[in-house]
Amino acid sequence: MIRIYPMAWRLVCRSIVPLTLLGITGDISANVETSFVESGDLGMPVLVVATSQSCPPCRALKHVMRTDQQVQELLERYVVLQLDVNSYEFEEFSRRVPHHLNMIPMVFMLRPDGKVLYAQSGGLSSDTLQRLLRAGVKASGRRLNESEAHEMSRRLDKAQELYDSGDIVNAYRHAAAVSAVPSYATSIVAADQLRQRIGSDVLRNLPSLDSGIRSPGHKFQSAVAITSLFVASRGDRALREPLGELIAKYERDPATQLVLRQAKDTVRGQLFEAYEKWDQARASYQRIVDTGGDDTARDYATQRLEAIARRAPGANPTVKLAAAVDIRSVNLSQTTEVAQLAATRSSPSAAGEYLELAEFYKRRHPQTATTYARLALERANSDEVADAARALLEEL
């Protein structure tokens, strides 16, 4: 894994969003901060209506909000904050959103990220209010439900954790995936800011990545990092173009063509796995194993083939035997220990399964194949299995 250690990052403070959707059935008293927090969490625009009890146009506007069915349906898509112009809450709002309005009623519409979309004094007819509300919804991006909001927040935290640990590639992928959601929710905005910050780090470190692809010990990791970032940077022209230029250079250079092809197949395989397209993932990894080249690339591809064989629907149950230990978390140099541990968790009747595992590993990793062949011979419950195990050991 390529690690580019970043500068310290301060997480953007979370902006405000409401705890309750306020269907308009009467005057509402709500805390300004709470309303903005709810707006940010769910990606809902805020509608602020500042009025006075003694103002006839104010009473008319509130009547429309209470009784017009179409207006009420549109208001369900807003965090609605009704304030008295003489209240402390309105003073608090005015500090947060400075304005020069001095006539009532006052109507403000704010996007979930705090941008003011509309601010005007005076009464509004039902038709005008409907048009205003529709325009505000359209300009405010997609609203998240509570489950989506929680998931976006979780993925943002994961991206931040990866970034802080120096795993720039996966941090960028997580941040880019969250920021691609067409919403102005706080988590989406913060993810986009984190994505931009990581992109700047990557651009500063491109010379290091470029030199890494020519280093025997780092060429595969560097190629995968560049390819992964290129795929994830769709829509980020500032990062995608220089990465694309590097990839084009490697495709022309005979010294880097093979490792770049293996990196591309690795990234394809990872994406296919993410969508549980097992056959395509197998094909991508198998191309790496069959091609040869970089040992690190072949070892990684072999590990993924093992994992897919255990996880994919219809996988060979004998290959699933290796799942006694999660091979995704170990190197192939350790798979002999994996096989031995698996043996302690299996019955002697598994001799045939050990033999099949030995056949599976024969070309990919002879050392592991030898271990399984010996286990098969030790637990052989028939001459046929024993003879096949001996033959395989001689071949190895």
N, C-alpha and C positions, 0 to 999 in steps of 0.2 A: 504494500500500500504506500502510495506517495504521500508524504506528510509535509505540508508547508505551514510552519507555525505562524499564526496570525498575531497581529497586535491586539491589545485588549479591546473587548467589545462591550459596550454598555447597551443592555437590552432596552429597547424603546419602551417608555412607560405606557401602560395600557390606558387608552382613553375610555371613556365612559359608556355605559350601556344600561337600559332599564330593567327592572326586575319584573314588571308586569306590563302586559300589553294593555293600553288604556282605551277600551272601547268607549266612545263618547256617549255617556248616559247622564252626565251632570258635570259640574265643575270639578276639576281634579287638582289636588294638592300633591305635588311630587317634588322630590329632591332633585336639584339640577344635576349634581354630580352623578347620582344614581342613574338618571335618565340618559346622560351621555355615555356612561359606562355600558349600559344595556345596548345602546345604539352601536357602539363599537364592537361589542362581543358578537352580536348577531348580524351586523352589517345592515341595519335598518336606518333610514333617514329620520331626523328629528324634526317635528313640527312644533314650533313655539308660538303660542297665541297669548299676547299680553293685552289685558282688558281691564276695565273698571266697572263696578256695579252700576255707576250712575251714567254710563255712556250708552245711548240708544243704539248706535252702530255696532257696539260691542255685543249688546244683547241680541241683535239681529244675526250677527255672525255665529254666536254660540247656538242660537236656535237652529240655524242651518246645519251646524255640526251635529246637533242632537237628533234632528228629525229627517234629514235627507238620506235616504237609503244608499244611494250611490256614493255619497260623500262618506258615509259610515264604512262602507266596504273598502274604500280607498284608505281611510284612516287606520284600518287594521294592519296596514303595511308600514305604519309609522310608529315611532315612539312619540306620543303626544304629550306636550307639557303646556298646561294652561296656567298662566301666572297673573296675579294682580299687579298692576304697575306700581302700586304703593308698597309692595311686599319686599321683605329681605331677599326672597328667592329671585325676584326680578333684578335686584341690585347685583346679586351673585351672577346671574346670567349675563348682565351687561358688562361685568368685569371680564367674564370669559369671552364674550363676543361683543367687542366695542362697536357702537353704532351711533348714528346721529339722528335717529328717528325721535320725534317728540309728540306725535299725534297718535291717538288710539282709535281703533285697535291696531296693534302692531303684529305683523305676521312674519316669522322667520322660518326658513327651511334650511337645514344643514345636512350635508352628506355625512355618512358615518365616520369619515376621517376628519370631520370638523370644518370642512370647506363650506362657506355660506353660499347656498344656491339662490336664495331669494330673501329679500328684506324690504318690507314696504308698510307704510301706514295706510289706514283707511279700510272701510268695509269691503267685503267680497261677496258677489252673488254666488248662487249655487253653481252655475255653469263655470264661472271663472275659477272658483275654488277647485272644482273637479279637474279642470285643465291644469291648474297649478300642481295638484297632487299627482296626477299622472306623469307630468314632466319630471317631478322630483323623484318618483320611483324609477323612471327610466334613467335618470342621471346618477342614480345611487348604487348601481351594480346589483348583484344578486344577494338576496337575503339568505343567511344560513339558518338551518334549524339547530336546535340545541345539540344534537348529536354531531352534526357537521362542525359546529363551533368548537366543541370539545376536541374532535379529531384534529382540526387545524391547529389548535393550541398545542396539542400533544406533539404534532409533527414539527411545529416551530421550535418547541423545547428540544426535540431530538436534533434538529439542525444546529441549534445553538450549542448543544452538548458536543456534537461532532466537531464543530468549528473550534470550540475551546480546547478540544483534545488534539487539534492539529490535522484531523481527517478532512481536508479541504474538499476533496472530490465528493464524498458522500454528503457532506454538509451542503455543498452547492446543489446537489441533486434534490435533497429534501426541501431546501429553501425555494428552489425553482419550481418544484411541484406545487408547493403551497401558494406561491405568488402567482401561479398561472390561473388560479381560481378567479373568475371575474367578479370580485367583490371588494368593497372598501372596508370590510371588517378589520378590526385592529390586528388580529393575527396575520391576515393577508398583507396588510401594509407593512407590518414589522418584518415579515418574511421577505418581502421585496427589498426592503432596506438591507437586510442581512445578505440577500443574494447579490446586491450591488457591491456591498463591502467585500464579499468573497471574490467577486469578479475582479475587483481592483487588486486584491492580493494575488490572484492567479496571474494577471497581466504583469505584475511586478516580478513574478517568479517564472515567467515563461523561459528565460534563458536557462534556468536550472532544469526545467522539464525537458527542454530541447537537448541539453547536454546529457541528461540521464538516459535518453533513448540510445545513445551510443556507448553507454557504459555496460559491460557484460553483466554486472550484477543487478542492474536496475532497468535495463531496456524494456522488458516486458511490462513492469509496473508503470514506467513512464508512458509507454504507448497506450496502456489501458486508461491511465489518468487523462491523457489528452483526448482520447476517443470518447470517454464517458462525459467529460466536460463539454465536448463539442455537441454531443447528442442532447445534453441537458440544457444547453445555452440557446436553444431555439427561441427566437424572439429577443435575444440579447446581442444585438449586432456588434457592439463594442468588443465583446469577448469572442463571439463566434467567428468573426472574420480572421483575426490572427491565428486562432486555432485551426481554422480551415486551411490557412496558408501553410502551417506546419505539416498538416496531414498530406496536403498536395506535394510538399517537398519530400516527405518520407515515401510516398507512393512512387516517386520518380527515382529514388536512390536504391540501387540493388542491395545495399547493406542494411536497409531498414524495411524493405518491402515485406519480407516474411513476417517479422514481428508485428508490423502494422496489421497485416491480414489476420494474424492470431488475436490481436487486441480487438479488432472489429468483431470477430466471431465470439470472443469472450463477452463483449458488451451485448451482442445480439442474444447470446445464450442467457445472460442475466435478465434481459427484458422478457424473453420468452418464458423463463421460469416464473417471473413476477406475474404473468398472465396465465400460468399453468398450461402453457402450450408445450407439453413435454416432448413431443416428437421433434418439433423445430429446435428446441433447446438441445436435445440429444445430437441432432445433426450438426449444430454449430460447434459443440464441444468435440464431437468425434472428428471433425475436420482438423481440429488442432492436434489431436492425438495422432492422426494418420499422417499429418504433414511433417511432423518432427520439428526440428528447429530448437527454440529456446526450451531448456529443461523446466524452468519455472512455469511456462505456459502449458506444457504437457502435463505437469503434475497438477496444476490447478484444474485443467479440463478433466483429468481422470477423477479427481475428487468430486467434481460436479456430476459426472456420469454416475458415480457410485450413489450420490445423494438422490439423483433423479430415479435411479433404479429402485431405491427404497420407497420413495414418496409417490411416484406417479401411479395413477390407476392402472391396474393390470400388470404391475411390475412383477418380475420374476421373484417369487417368495424366497428362493434360496439366496438371492442377492440381498434381500431385506435382512438376512442374518447379520450383516455387518452393522445394522442399526443398533446393535447392543451398545455401541459407543458412537456418538455423533461425529462422523468423519469430517464433517464440514469444519470442525474446530481444530483438527490436527493436520500435520503435514504427512505426505505419503511416506516419508522416512520413518514415521511412527506407526504405520499400519500393521506391522508385524505384532506390535503390542496390542493393537485393536483386535486383531484376529485371535490372539491368545486370550484376551479378556472375554471376547465373544464366546470362546469355547467353554469357559467356566460357567456360562449362563445357558448352555445348550445341553441337550441330552445326547447320549451316545448314538441314538438312532439318527443323528444328523449327519452321519458320515457321508451319505450321498450328497447332501447339501454342501458340505465342505469341499467335496470333489468338484461340484459345479462352480463353486467360488474360485477354486484353484484354476479351473479352466478360464473363468472370466478374467482373472488377473494375469494369466500366463504371459501375454504380450505387453500388457500395460505396466505391470510391476512384478517381475519374476520373484523377488524376495518374498512378497506377500503371498504369491501363488505357492511358493515352496512351503510356507507355514501352513496354509490350508491343506495342501496335499499330505503333509505329515499328519495333521489332525485327522484327515480322512482315513489314512492308513491305520492310525492308532485305534480308531473307533469303528473300523470296518466290520460289518455284520454279515458279510458274504465274501466269498472268494473273488467274485466279479469286481466288487468295489476295491478290494485290496489290490488286485492285479492292476486295475486302472490307475490307482494312486501310485503304485510303484513305477508304472510306465511313465507317468507324468513327472515323477521325481527324477527319473533317469533323463528325460527330455530337458528338464530344467537344469 
